[in-house]
Amino acid sequence: MSQTRVKRKAPRSFAQAMQSEQAETLRNVLLSIAGDSVMIPPSVSRADETLIEMVIEAGYLHHGPSKLTMMQDQHCHQNASLLFYRQEVLAIGTGYGLYDRIWWNHSWGIGRAGEIIETTELRQKYFGVVLFGSSAKSLAELNCVINGKHVTPGIRYLPDEHYSL
């Protein structure tokens, strides 16, 4: 009796599955609103996976005024988290922002009057979830690593001159 070995495909990681099924769902949701494409990171962390799931299940299109508070460019997640730690915003919005017809993974602050506090460049649309209290604090703790240092509440590792308000 001859034995035939069957090659098995390696099991897909959750991140690989995200790049197919969940990424496609997210693309469909966002492109049904507006835009031409969606930029999904090629590799995602477990925290990213959880947030993408939340955005798919509970995300909504945010309406209302937006205010620009310039902070560190291309660091929207850390910027929104720092604003939360400094108690300059009530909550953190996270999901995707539409800029120049492309949806980008993005985070922003939510002010006390419900306004969007943008820290990099104003987006045309914002789609995602809003995290308050302990959920926002958990996200902020994940996001607040700047230059290899973990930022803790009340401590500013970067000089105030780094941020222009």
C-alpha positions as CSV (number, residue, x, y, z in Angstrom):
1,M,0.0,0.0,0.0
2,S,1.5,3.3,-1.0
3,Q,1.1,6.3,1.1
4,T,0.3,9.6,-0.5
5,R,1.3,12.6,1.4
6,V,-1.2,15.4,1.1
7,K,0.3,18.9,1.4
8,R,-1.7,21.0,3.7
9,K,-1.8,24.7,3.6
10,A,-0.5,26.4,6.6
11,P,-3.3,27.7,8.7
12,R,-4.0,31.3,8.1
13,S,-3.3,33.7,10.9
14,F,-6.0,36.0,12.0
15,A,-4.1,38.9,10.4
16,Q,-4.2,37.1,7.1
17,A,-7.9,36.5,7.4
18,M,-8.3,40.2,8.2
19,Q,-6.6,41.0,4.9
20,S,-9.3,39.1,3.0
21,E,-12.7,38.6,4.6
22,Q,-12.9,41.5,7.1
23,A,-10.8,43.8,4.9
24,E,-13.3,43.2,2.1
25,T,-16.3,43.9,4.4
26,L,-14.6,47.1,5.6
27,R,-13.8,48.2,2.0
28,N,-17.4,47.6,1.0
29,V,-18.8,49.6,3.9
30,L,-16.5,52.6,3.4
31,L,-16.7,52.7,-0.4
32,S,-20.5,52.6,-0.2
33,I,-20.2,56.0,1.6
34,A,-17.6,57.7,-0.6
35,G,-14.1,57.5,-2.0
36,D,-12.2,55.4,-4.5
37,S,-10.0,53.2,-2.3
38,V,-9.2,52.1,1.3
39,M,-5.7,51.8,2.7
40,I,-5.6,48.9,5.0
41,P,-2.2,48.2,6.7
42,P,-0.4,45.1,5.2
43,S,0.1,43.7,8.7
44,V,-2.0,44.4,11.8
45,S,-1.6,43.9,15.5
46,R,-4.1,42.1,17.7
47,A,-5.3,45.6,18.9
48,D,-5.8,46.7,15.2
49,E,-7.8,43.5,14.6
50,T,-10.1,44.2,17.5
51,L,-10.6,47.8,16.4
52,I,-11.3,46.8,12.8
53,E,-13.9,44.4,14.1
54,M,-15.4,47.2,16.2
55,V,-15.5,49.5,13.2
56,I,-17.2,46.9,11.1
57,E,-19.8,46.1,13.7
58,A,-20.5,49.4,15.3
59,G,-18.8,52.2,13.2
60,Y,-20.9,55.1,12.0
61,L,-20.4,58.2,9.9
62,H,-19.5,61.1,12.2
63,H,-21.3,64.4,11.5
64,G,-20.7,67.7,13.0
65,P,-18.0,70.4,13.1
66,S,-14.3,69.7,12.9
67,K,-11.6,71.7,14.6
68,L,-7.9,71.5,13.6
69,T,-5.4,71.3,16.4
70,M,-2.1,70.7,14.7
71,M,0.1,68.1,16.4
72,Q,2.7,65.6,15.1
73,D,2.2,64.7,11.5
74,Q,1.4,61.1,10.7
75,H,0.9,60.3,14.4
76,C,-2.9,60.7,14.7
77,H,-3.4,57.7,17.0
78,Q,-0.7,59.0,19.5
79,N,-1.9,62.6,19.1
80,A,-5.6,61.7,19.9
81,S,-4.4,59.6,22.9
82,L,-2.2,62.5,24.2
83,L,-5.2,64.8,24.0
84,F,-7.2,62.3,26.0
85,Y,-4.5,61.9,28.6
86,R,-4.2,65.7,28.9
87,Q,-8.0,65.9,29.3
88,E,-8.3,68.2,26.3
89,V,-10.9,65.9,24.7
90,L,-13.7,63.8,26.2
91,A,-13.2,60.7,24.0
92,I,-11.2,59.2,21.2
93,G,-12.7,58.5,17.8
94,T,-11.0,55.8,15.8
95,G,-11.6,54.1,12.5
96,Y,-11.1,55.7,9.0
97,G,-10.9,59.2,7.7
98,L,-11.5,60.1,4.0
99,Y,-8.8,62.3,2.5
100,D,-8.4,63.0,-1.2
101,R,-10.9,60.2,-2.0
102,I,-8.9,57.6,0.0
103,W,-9.9,56.1,3.3
104,W,-7.0,56.0,5.8
105,N,-6.8,54.3,9.2
106,H,-7.2,57.3,11.5
107,S,-7.9,58.5,15.0
108,W,-9.2,61.8,16.3
109,G,-10.4,63.5,19.5
110,I,-14.0,64.2,20.4
111,G,-14.5,67.5,22.2
112,R,-16.9,68.2,25.0
113,A,-19.4,69.7,22.5
114,G,-19.2,66.6,20.3
115,E,-16.9,68.3,17.7
116,I,-14.2,66.4,16.0
117,I,-10.7,67.5,17.1
118,E,-8.4,66.7,14.2
119,T,-4.6,66.7,14.9
120,T,-3.0,66.3,11.4
121,E,-5.2,67.3,8.4
122,L,-8.9,67.8,8.2
123,R,-10.7,64.9,6.6
124,Q,-13.7,65.1,4.4
125,K,-15.5,62.3,6.3
126,Y,-14.9,60.3,9.5
127,F,-16.2,56.8,10.0
128,G,-15.5,54.8,13.1
129,V,-16.3,54.3,16.8
130,V,-16.1,56.6,19.8
131,L,-14.4,55.3,22.9
132,F,-15.0,56.9,26.3
133,G,-13.7,56.3,29.8
134,S,-11.8,53.0,30.4
135,S,-12.1,52.0,26.7
136,A,-10.5,55.3,25.6
137,K,-7.8,54.9,28.3
138,S,-7.0,51.4,27.1
139,L,-6.6,52.6,23.6
140,A,-4.5,55.5,24.7
141,E,-2.2,53.2,26.6
142,L,-1.7,51.1,23.4
143,N,-1.1,54.2,21.3
144,C,1.1,56.3,23.6
145,V,4.6,55.1,22.7
146,I,6.7,57.9,21.2
147,N,10.3,57.4,20.4
148,G,10.3,54.1,22.3
149,K,9.0,55.7,25.5
150,H,5.6,54.9,26.9
151,V,3.8,58.1,27.7
152,T,2.0,58.0,31.0
153,P,-0.9,60.3,32.1
154,G,0.2,63.8,33.2
155,I,3.7,63.4,31.8
156,R,4.7,65.1,28.6
157,Y,7.8,63.5,27.1
158,L,7.9,65.9,24.2
159,P,8.4,69.7,24.8
160,D,5.3,71.8,24.4
161,E,7.0,73.6,21.5
162,H,6.7,70.4,19.5
163,Y,2.9,70.9,19.2
164,S,1.4,74.1,17.9
165,L,-2.1,74.8,19.1
